[in-house]
């Protein structure tokens, strides 16, 4: 093996070897080993950085702080726009962490997403199957048995938006990520729920008079259980809602007037260095300073994402390939280039 290929794990040699034993730990933002506890699924470190204490001298700009606090004071959603990798999603985690608002509820929007996906899901098929199994086993429809009226809450799971609207003394943080990827109807469908802070679950409302005290215990998006009375979920403290968009489409005026709008500028050298320092530590930021400078120069005329910079600095430091600059350029490819 030549010196230039010593960092390679997979060699394409067609023969088994123990190369995986030389694979270094994953980048902090791709480390999933720490997940599994109810209070910490690892997303906070992946978003804010495992070394975020080293970046504590960095502060958001004045406009960014003002718009975040305006949304908090007015109990309005915060619509954050900007280029990919500008830190839009991280903002929600930062607010939740500093204000002690718990884990962020995340709704990643795709082209098929509907309002129903964000509110709740009723598994009618599972309930029907349980009713049939209970009947075959001779349990019938006894109170509390699978499929019975009293057990209907077991078949309802609140989505991220529905969970955020549960009544609580302090607000939850809800990230509705990449809303611009949705179909044309979703932004308008969100209007009433975001304005009123409540929604109904018809499957529970129809049975409310047959439920003990009109309540059903349903599942939530973060794996806990909550009681819903009379089939209505109504918040006490309006959640801190962060809507993100890469600017791929315009939103209707009714949604815009209900939101506080924050446009994140392209990050400067200091902000990028802080970003790298939070995820990879002081030394990586120092060694990768030239890559940060090149990234900034290229980003003036090309669409790039800060995630690409992190990948390049981590890999060129962890693997130390001889072709450092060439590999970095391959990892930081413009996102708006013709395909």
DRENDO-1510 file (C-alpha; in Angstrom, 1 decimal, always signed):
<recs>
REC; n; res; u; v; w
REC; 1; UNK; +0.0; +0.0; +0.0 .
REC; 2; UNK; +1.4; +3.4; -0.9 .
REC; 3; UNK; +1.7; +6.2; +1.6 .
REC; 4; UNK; -1.2; +8.1; +0.0 .
REC; 5; UNK; -3.6; +5.2; +0.6 .
REC; 6; UNK; -2.7; +4.5; +4.2 .
REC; 7; UNK; -5.7; +6.3; +5.5 .
REC; 8; UNK; -8.2; +4.2; +3.5 .
REC; 9; UNK; -10.3; +1.7; +5.4 .
REC; 10; UNK; -12.0; +0.2; +2.4 .
REC; 11; UNK; -9.3; -0.6; -0.2 .
REC; 12; UNK; -11.3; -2.3; -3.0 .
REC; 13; UNK; -8.8; -5.2; -2.9 .
REC; 14; UNK; -11.5; -7.9; -3.0 .
REC; 15; UNK; -10.1; -9.6; +0.2 .
REC; 16; UNK; -11.4; -9.5; +3.8 .
REC; 17; UNK; -9.2; -7.6; +6.3 .
REC; 18; UNK; -9.4; -6.0; +9.7 .
REC; 19; UNK; -9.6; -2.4; +8.5 .
REC; 20; UNK; -12.6; -1.6; +10.6 .
REC; 21; UNK; -10.5; -1.8; +13.7 .
REC; 22; UNK; -8.6; +1.3; +12.5 .
REC; 23; UNK; -11.8; +3.4; +11.9 .
REC; 24; UNK; -11.7; +6.4; +14.3 .
REC; 25; UNK; -14.7; +7.4; +16.4 .
REC; 26; UNK; -17.5; +9.1; +14.4 .
REC; 27; UNK; -17.9; +12.8; +14.0 .
REC; 28; UNK; -19.8; +14.2; +17.1 .
REC; 29; UNK; -22.7; +15.2; +14.9 .
REC; 30; UNK; -23.0; +11.6; +13.6 .
REC; 31; UNK; -22.5; +9.8; +16.9 .
REC; 32; UNK; -25.7; +7.9; +17.8 .
REC; 33; UNK; -24.2; +5.7; +20.5 .
REC; 34; UNK; -25.4; +8.0; +23.4 .
REC; 35; UNK; -29.0; +7.7; +22.5 .
REC; 36; UNK; -31.7; +5.8; +24.3 .
REC; 37; UNK; -32.6; +7.7; +27.5 .
REC; 38; UNK; -35.9; +9.5; +27.8 .
REC; 39; UNK; -34.3; +12.8; +28.7 .
REC; 40; UNK; -31.5; +12.8; +26.1 .
REC; 41; UNK; -31.7; +11.3; +22.7 .
REC; 42; UNK; -28.3; +12.7; +21.7 .
REC; 43; UNK; -29.8; +15.3; +19.3 .
REC; 44; UNK; -28.8; +18.3; +21.5 .
REC; 45; UNK; -25.1; +17.4; +21.2 .
REC; 46; UNK; -25.4; +16.7; +17.5 .
REC; 47; UNK; -27.0; +20.1; +16.9 .
REC; 48; UNK; -25.2; +22.3; +19.4 .
REC; 49; UNK; -21.9; +20.5; +19.4 .
REC; 50; UNK; -20.2; +18.3; +22.0 .
REC; 51; UNK; -17.7; +21.1; +22.7 .
REC; 52; UNK; -20.2; +23.9; +22.8 .
REC; 53; UNK; -18.7; +25.2; +26.1 .
REC; 54; UNK; -15.7; +26.2; +24.1 .
REC; 55; UNK; -17.9; +28.5; +21.9 .
REC; 56; UNK; -19.5; +30.3; +24.8 .
REC; 57; UNK; -17.9; +33.6; +23.8 .
REC; 58; UNK; -20.0; +33.7; +20.7 .
REC; 59; UNK; -23.2; +35.5; +20.8 .
REC; 60; UNK; -26.0; +35.8; +18.2 .
REC; 61; UNK; -26.3; +39.1; +16.4 .
REC; 62; UNK; -28.5; +41.9; +17.7 .
REC; 63; UNK; -31.3; +41.3; +15.1 .
REC; 64; UNK; -31.3; +37.5; +15.7 .
REC; 65; UNK; -31.7; +38.1; +19.5 .
REC; 66; UNK; -34.4; +40.6; +19.0 .
REC; 67; UNK; -36.5; +38.4; +16.7 .
REC; 68; UNK; -36.1; +35.4; +18.9 .
REC; 69; UNK; -37.2; +37.4; +21.9 .
REC; 70; UNK; -40.1; +39.0; +20.0 .
REC; 71; UNK; -41.4; +35.5; +19.2 .
REC; 72; UNK; -41.1; +34.6; +22.9 .
REC; 73; UNK; -42.9; +37.7; +24.1 .
REC; 74; UNK; -45.6; +37.6; +21.5 .
REC; 75; UNK; -46.2; +33.9; +21.6 .
REC; 76; UNK; -45.8; +33.8; +17.8 .
REC; 77; UNK; -44.1; +31.2; +15.6 .
REC; 78; UNK; -40.6; +32.2; +14.4 .
REC; 79; UNK; -40.0; +31.7; +10.7 .
REC; 80; UNK; -36.3; +31.4; +10.1 .
REC; 81; UNK; -35.0; +31.5; +6.5 .
REC; 82; UNK; -31.5; +31.3; +5.1 .
REC; 83; UNK; -29.1; +29.1; +3.1 .
REC; 84; UNK; -28.6; +25.4; +4.0 .
REC; 85; UNK; -26.3; +25.0; +7.0 .
REC; 86; UNK; -26.8; +28.6; +8.2 .
REC; 87; UNK; -27.9; +27.3; +11.7 .
REC; 88; UNK; -31.7; +27.6; +11.3 .
REC; 89; UNK; -32.5; +24.2; +13.0 .
REC; 90; UNK; -29.7; +24.7; +15.6 .
REC; 91; UNK; -31.5; +27.9; +16.8 .
REC; 92; UNK; -34.4; +25.9; +18.2 .
REC; 93; UNK; -32.0; +23.6; +20.2 .
REC; 94; UNK; -30.1; +26.6; +21.4 .
REC; 95; UNK; -33.2; +28.3; +22.8 .
REC; 96; UNK; -34.4; +25.1; +24.4 .
REC; 97; UNK; -31.0; +24.5; +26.0 .
REC; 98; UNK; -30.5; +28.0; +27.4 .
REC; 99; UNK; -34.1; +28.4; +28.7 .
REC; 100; UNK; -34.4; +24.8; +30.1 .
REC; 101; UNK; -37.4; +23.9; +28.0 .
REC; 102; UNK; -36.6; +20.2; +27.5 .
REC; 103; UNK; -35.9; +18.2; +24.4 .
REC; 104; UNK; -36.9; +19.8; +21.1 .
REC; 105; UNK; -39.9; +18.2; +19.3 .
REC; 106; UNK; -39.1; +17.9; +15.7 .
REC; 107; UNK; -41.4; +17.6; +12.7 .
REC; 108; UNK; -39.3; +17.1; +9.5 .
REC; 109; UNK; -41.6; +18.2; +6.6 .
REC; 110; UNK; -41.5; +16.4; +3.3 .
REC; 111; UNK; -43.6; +16.8; +0.2 .
REC; 112; UNK; -46.3; +14.4; +1.4 .
REC; 113; UNK; -46.6; +15.9; +4.9 .
REC; 114; UNK; -50.1; +16.9; +6.0 .
REC; 115; UNK; -51.4; +18.7; +9.1 .
REC; 116; UNK; -52.7; +15.4; +10.3 .
REC; 117; UNK; -49.2; +14.0; +10.5 .
REC; 118; UNK; -48.2; +16.8; +12.8 .
REC; 119; UNK; -51.3; +16.5; +15.1 .
REC; 120; UNK; -52.0; +12.8; +15.7 .
REC; 121; UNK; -52.3; +9.4; +14.2 .
REC; 122; UNK; -55.2; +7.0; +14.9 .
REC; 123; UNK; -54.4; +3.4; +14.2 .
REC; 124; UNK; -57.9; +2.0; +13.4 .
REC; 125; UNK; -56.5; -1.2; +11.9 .
REC; 126; UNK; -54.6; -2.2; +15.0 .
REC; 127; UNK; -57.8; -1.5; +17.1 .
REC; 128; UNK; -59.9; -3.7; +14.8 .
REC; 129; UNK; -57.3; -6.5; +15.0 .
REC; 130; UNK; -57.3; -6.3; +18.8 .
REC; 131; UNK; -61.1; -6.4; +18.9 .
REC; 132; UNK; -61.1; -9.5; +16.7 .
REC; 133; UNK; -58.4; -11.2; +18.8 .
REC; 134; UNK; -60.3; -10.4; +22.0 .
REC; 135; UNK; -63.5; -11.8; +20.5 .
REC; 136; UNK; -61.7; -15.1; +19.5 .
REC; 137; UNK; -60.2; -15.4; +23.0 .
REC; 138; UNK; -63.6; -14.9; +24.7 .
REC; 139; UNK; -62.8; -11.6; +26.2 .
REC; 140; UNK; -65.4; -9.7; +24.3 .
REC; 141; UNK; -65.5; -6.0; +24.8 .
REC; 142; UNK; -64.9; -6.0; +28.6 .
REC; 143; UNK; -64.0; -2.6; +30.0 .
REC; 144; UNK; -60.3; -2.0; +29.5 .
REC; 145; UNK; -59.7; -5.0; +27.2 .
REC; 146; UNK; -57.8; -4.4; +24.0 .
REC; 147; UNK; -60.0; -2.6; +21.4 .
REC; 148; UNK; -62.5; -1.5; +24.0 .
REC; 149; UNK; -63.8; +2.0; +24.3 .
REC; 150; UNK; -61.7; +2.6; +27.5 .
REC; 151; UNK; -58.6; +1.5; +25.7 .
REC; 152; UNK; -59.0; +3.7; +22.6 .
REC; 153; UNK; -56.2; +6.0; +23.8 .
REC; 154; UNK; -53.7; +3.2; +23.1 .
REC; 155; UNK; -54.4; +3.6; +19.4 .
REC; 156; UNK; -53.8; +7.3; +19.3 .
REC; 157; UNK; -50.3; +8.8; +19.1 .
REC; 158; UNK; -49.8; +12.6; +19.1 .
REC; 159; UNK; -47.5; +14.0; +16.5 .
REC; 160; UNK; -44.8; +16.7; +17.3 .
REC; 161; UNK; -47.3; +19.6; +16.8 .
REC; 162; UNK; -50.0; +17.8; +18.8 .
REC; 163; UNK; -47.5; +17.0; +21.6 .
REC; 164; UNK; -46.3; +20.6; +21.7 .
REC; 165; UNK; -49.9; +21.8; +22.3 .
REC; 166; UNK; -50.5; +19.7; +25.4 .
REC; 167; UNK; -51.2; +21.9; +28.4 .
REC; 168; UNK; -48.1; +22.6; +30.5 .
REC; 169; UNK; -46.8; +25.4; +32.7 .
REC; 170; UNK; -43.8; +26.1; +30.4 .
REC; 171; UNK; -43.8; +26.0; +26.6 .
REC; 172; UNK; -42.3; +23.2; +24.6 .
REC; 173; UNK; -40.0; +23.9; +21.7 .
REC; 174; UNK; -41.2; +22.7; +18.4 .
REC; 175; UNK; -39.1; +22.6; +15.3 .
REC; 176; UNK; -41.0; +22.4; +12.0 .
REC; 177; UNK; -38.1; +21.8; +9.7 .
REC; 178; UNK; -38.0; +22.7; +6.0 .
REC; 179; UNK; -41.6; +23.9; +5.6 .
REC; 180; UNK; -40.7; +25.0; +2.1 .
REC; 181; UNK; -40.6; +21.3; +1.1 .
REC; 182; UNK; -44.3; +20.8; +1.8 .
REC; 183; UNK; -47.1; +20.8; -0.7 .
REC; 184; UNK; -49.0; +24.0; -1.4 .
REC; 185; UNK; -51.7; +23.3; +1.2 .
REC; 186; UNK; -49.8; +22.7; +4.4 .
REC; 187; UNK; -48.8; +26.3; +5.3 .
REC; 188; UNK; -52.5; +27.4; +5.0 .
REC; 189; UNK; -53.6; +24.3; +6.9 .
REC; 190; UNK; -51.4; +25.3; +9.8 .
REC; 191; UNK; -53.0; +28.7; +10.2 .
REC; 192; UNK; -55.9; +27.9; +12.5 .
REC; 193; UNK; -53.9; +25.6; +14.8 .
REC; 194; UNK; -51.1; +28.1; +15.2 .
REC; 195; UNK; -53.6; +30.9; +15.9 .
REC; 196; UNK; -55.9; +29.1; +18.3 .
REC; 197; UNK; -53.4; +26.8; +20.0 .
REC; 198; UNK; -55.8; +23.9; +20.1 .
REC; 199; UNK; -57.2; +21.1; +18.0 .
REC; 200; UNK; -59.8; +18.3; +18.3 .
REC; 201; UNK; -59.5; +14.5; +18.0 .
REC; 202; UNK; -62.9; +13.4; +16.6 .
REC; 203; UNK; -62.2; +9.7; +17.5 .
REC; 204; UNK; -62.2; +10.7; +21.2 .
REC; 205; UNK; -64.9; +13.3; +21.0 .
REC; 206; UNK; -67.4; +10.7; +19.7 .
REC; 207; UNK; -66.7; +8.5; +22.7 .
REC; 208; UNK; -66.2; +11.2; +25.4 .
REC; 209; UNK; -69.4; +10.4; +27.2 .
REC; 210; UNK; -68.4; +6.7; +27.5 .
REC; 211; UNK; -64.9; +7.4; +28.8 .
REC; 212; UNK; -64.2; +7.7; +32.5 .
REC; 213; UNK; -64.4; +11.5; +33.2 .
REC; 214; UNK; -64.3; +12.0; +29.5 .
REC; 215; UNK; -60.6; +11.3; +29.5 .
REC; 216; UNK; -58.4; +9.0; +27.4 .
REC; 217; UNK; -54.7; +8.4; +27.9 .
REC; 218; UNK; -52.8; +8.8; +24.6 .
REC; 219; UNK; -49.2; +8.4; +23.5 .
REC; 220; UNK; -47.1; +11.4; +22.7 .
REC; 221; UNK; -44.4; +12.1; +20.2 .
REC; 222; UNK; -41.6; +11.8; +22.8 .
REC; 223; UNK; -42.7; +8.4; +24.1 .
REC; 224; UNK; -44.7; +9.4; +27.2 .
REC; 225; UNK; -48.4; +9.3; +27.9 .
REC; 226; UNK; -50.8; +12.2; +28.4 .
REC; 227; UNK; -54.5; +12.5; +29.3 .
REC; 228; UNK; -56.8; +14.2; +26.8 .
REC; 229; UNK; -60.2; +15.4; +28.1 .
REC; 230; UNK; -63.3; +15.5; +25.8 .
REC; 231; UNK; -61.2; +14.9; +22.7 .
REC; 232; UNK; -59.6; +18.3; +22.7 .
REC; 233; UNK; -56.0; +19.3; +23.1 .
REC; 234; UNK; -55.6; +22.9; +24.2 .
REC; 235; UNK; -52.3; +24.5; +25.2 .
REC; 236; UNK; -51.8; +26.6; +28.4 .
REC; 237; UNK; -48.4; +28.0; +27.4 .
REC; 238; UNK; -48.1; +28.4; +23.6 .
REC; 239; UNK; -45.0; +26.5; +22.4 .
REC; 240; UNK; -42.0; +28.2; +21.0 .
REC; 241; UNK; -42.4; +27.2; +17.3 .
REC; 242; UNK; -39.5; +27.5; +14.9 .
REC; 243; UNK; -40.4; +27.1; +11.2 .
REC; 244; UNK; -37.4; +26.8; +8.9 .
REC; 245; UNK; -37.1; +27.4; +5.2 .
REC; 246; UNK; -34.3; +27.3; +2.7 .
REC; 247; UNK; -36.1; +29.9; +0.6 .
REC; 248; UNK; -37.2; +27.4; -2.1 .
REC; 249; UNK; -40.7; +29.0; -2.2 .
REC; 250; UNK; -42.8; +31.9; -0.9 .
REC; 251; UNK; -45.4; +31.5; +1.8 .
REC; 252; UNK; -48.9; +32.9; +1.8 .
REC; 253; UNK; -49.5; +36.3; +3.4 .
REC; 254; UNK; -51.8; +34.9; +6.2 .
REC; 255; UNK; -49.0; +32.7; +7.5 .
REC; 256; UNK; -46.4; +35.4; +7.2 .
REC; 257; UNK; -48.4; +37.9; +9.3 .
REC; 258; UNK; -48.8; +35.3; +12.0 .
REC; 259; UNK; -45.0; +34.7; +12.2 .
REC; 260; UNK; -42.0; +36.7; +13.3 .
REC; 261; UNK; -39.6; +36.5; +10.4 .
REC; 262; UNK; -35.8; +36.1; +10.9 .
REC; 263; UNK; -33.4; +36.0; +7.9 .
REC; 264; UNK; -30.1; +34.4; +8.8 .
REC; 265; UNK; -27.2; +36.0; +6.9 .
REC; 266; UNK; -24.3; +34.0; +5.5 .
REC; 267; UNK; -22.0; +33.3; +8.4 .
REC; 268; UNK; -18.7; +35.2; +8.7 .
REC; 269; UNK; -15.3; +33.8; +9.6 .
REC; 270; UNK; -15.8; +34.2; +13.3 .
REC; 271; UNK; -19.1; +32.5; +13.3 .
REC; 272; UNK; -17.9; +29.6; +11.2 .
REC; 273; UNK; -14.8; +29.2; +13.5 .
REC; 274; UNK; -17.2; +29.1; +16.5 .
REC; 275; UNK; -19.3; +26.6; +14.7 .
REC; 276; UNK; -16.3; +24.3; +14.1 .
REC; 277; UNK; -15.0; +24.9; +17.7 .
REC; 278; UNK; -18.3; +23.8; +19.2 .
REC; 279; UNK; -18.4; +20.6; +17.3 .
REC; 280; UNK; -14.7; +19.6; +17.0 .
REC; 281; UNK; -12.8; +21.6; +19.6 .
REC; 282; UNK; -10.3; +24.4; +19.7 .
REC; 283; UNK; -7.5; +22.5; +17.9 .
REC; 284; UNK; -9.6; +21.5; +15.0 .
REC; 285; UNK; -10.7; +25.1; +14.5 .
REC; 286; UNK; -7.1; +26.3; +14.5 .
REC; 287; UNK; -5.8; +23.6; +12.1 .
REC; 288; UNK; -8.8; +24.0; +9.8 .
REC; 289; UNK; -8.6; +27.8; +9.7 .
REC; 290; UNK; -7.3; +27.8; +6.1 .
REC; 291; UNK; -10.3; +25.6; +5.1 .
REC; 292; UNK; -12.7; +28.1; +6.8 .
REC; 293; UNK; -11.1; +30.9; +4.7 .
REC; 294; UNK; -11.4; +29.0; +1.5 .
REC; 295; UNK; -15.0; +28.1; +2.3 .
REC; 296; UNK; -15.9; +31.7; +2.8 .
REC; 297; UNK; -14.2; +32.8; -0.4 .
REC; 298; UNK; -16.0; +30.1; -2.4 .
REC; 299; UNK; -19.4; +30.8; -0.7 .
REC; 300; UNK; -19.4; +34.4; -2.2 .
REC; 301; UNK; -20.3; +32.9; -5.6 .
REC; 302; UNK; -21.4; +29.3; -4.8 .
REC; 303; UNK; -24.1; +27.8; -2.7 .
REC; 304; UNK; -22.4; +25.9; +0.1 .
REC; 305; UNK; -23.5; +24.5; +3.5 .
REC; 306; UNK; -21.6; +24.8; +6.8 .
REC; 307; UNK; -22.1; +21.0; +7.3 .
REC; 308; UNK; -19.8; +20.4; +4.3 .
REC; 309; UNK; -17.1; +22.5; +6.1 .
REC; 310; UNK; -17.4; +20.4; +9.2 .
REC; 311; UNK; -17.1; +17.2; +7.2 .
REC; 312; UNK; -14.0; +18.4; +5.5 .
REC; 313; UNK; -12.2; +19.6; +8.6 .
REC; 314; UNK; -13.1; +16.4; +10.5 .
REC; 315; UNK; -12.0; +14.0; +7.8 .
REC; 316; UNK; -8.8; +15.8; +6.8 .
REC; 317; UNK; -7.8; +15.9; +10.5 .
REC; 318; UNK; -8.9; +12.4; +11.6 .
REC; 319; UNK; -7.6; +10.6; +8.5 .
REC; 320; UNK; -4.8; +13.0; +7.6 .
REC; 321; UNK; -4.7; +12.1; +3.9 .
REC; 322; UNK; -1.8; +13.5; +1.9 .
REC; 323; UNK; -4.2; +15.0; -0.6 .
REC; 324; UNK; -5.8; +17.2; +2.0 .
REC; 325; UNK; -6.8; +20.1; -0.2 .
REC; 326; UNK; -8.1; +18.0; -3.0 .
REC; 327; UNK; -10.2; +15.9; -0.6 .
REC; 328; UNK; -11.6; +19.0; +1.1 .
REC; 329; UNK; -12.7; +20.4; -2.3 .
REC; 330; UNK; -14.4; +17.1; -3.2 .
REC; 331; UNK; -16.3; +17.2; +0.1 .
REC; 332; UNK; -17.3; +20.9; -0.3 .
REC; 333; UNK; -19.0; +20.8; -3.7 .
REC; 334; UNK; -21.4; +23.6; -4.7 .
REC; 335; UNK; -25.0; +22.7; -4.0 .
REC; 336; UNK; -26.3; +24.8; -6.9 .
REC; 337; UNK; -24.2; +23.2; -9.7 .
REC; 338; UNK; -25.9; +21.7; -12.7 .
REC; 339; UNK; -26.6; +18.0; -12.4 .
</recs>
